């Protein structure tokens, strides 16, 4: 088992069944001691990540109620290694279970829980825990498995079955009802991990609002299995043409694999192995790059389709991709509104199936039967234009046109 595979298992353990976790974890990451060494396992890896985050949160926001060592109070009814691990980061962490929290005295920089709230009996108990922790903390971070996340279903002890949006509402309402507290929203942990919901008291986390805006963090959020599959299609396609251009049957088989991966990345993302903020855009852009490399090779190198075809498709892709990215970066304020399909009304299954079928048919058939090049490439152009029309004519598009026109007018006045 190489280190990459091990890390993948550790951070994506929620996606396995309990039997798989027991079998594989006992062999690779099970809780055991080796000649007096510290406990080895995925809890340790998670404790490392949590410790780094809490250290950065405390230092960046200049929290210090504990003198030299910032103080953290953790509520955890399971096996937590945050206490011993966080000492390496200069943190003084005290861990209690949810039944003994009332015995705690003092004030802490941060109060935290890790996949605990969903294990409580009901929302009333969740609120009581928040109330108790709020009495002793300047800020809070609660990591929660939501019912709409992949890791929720395989653990039967997850009793509070709320979606991420529902948790968001509960936390917002709690902060409104508790004077001095503000709910700052949530951020996604490492891909495959549940979200972290963050609170501040009396403005104690002034710099947290910029946390998810850091380029490195946004980039890390895109390192997913689905995006890896999407992007892998490009070098695989280039390799296919390099080694099989003069072997039509082999080229056809390799192109079949390349285009089959277009469906695989979406399947992987839907199964929770790769959702990311820009995943849909990565999928579309990689699909367009694969599409254009294919038709340019067919037109200019192999000379089996008209040379006008790749330029028409390139023009169409540039326009539609610009519209989608402009909407996501400039116009849209929420993830739902920035989705490249739903925001332009191009999420219809029939249109996607038709367009994908024609592209696959062209890529797979033309190398073997060049005489079909004109017919299939023409169909490719027509279906592509049909799919692109809503992107330039929808209400979202009109909003983009008005925004661009307004910016141009302001620029001329200046």
PyMOL commands that set and color helices and strands:
alter all, ss='L'
color gray80, all
select helices_A, chain A and resi 3-11+13-15+18-28+42-60+82-89+101-103+117-119+123-134+164-177+208-213+215-221+225-244+248-270+279-301+307-331+335-338+349-365+370-393+395-413
alter helices_A, ss='H'
color red, helices_A
select strands_A, chain A and resi 70-75+91-96+110-114+139-144+181-188+195-201
alter strands_A, ss='S'
color yellow, strands_A
deselect
rebuild
show_as cartoon
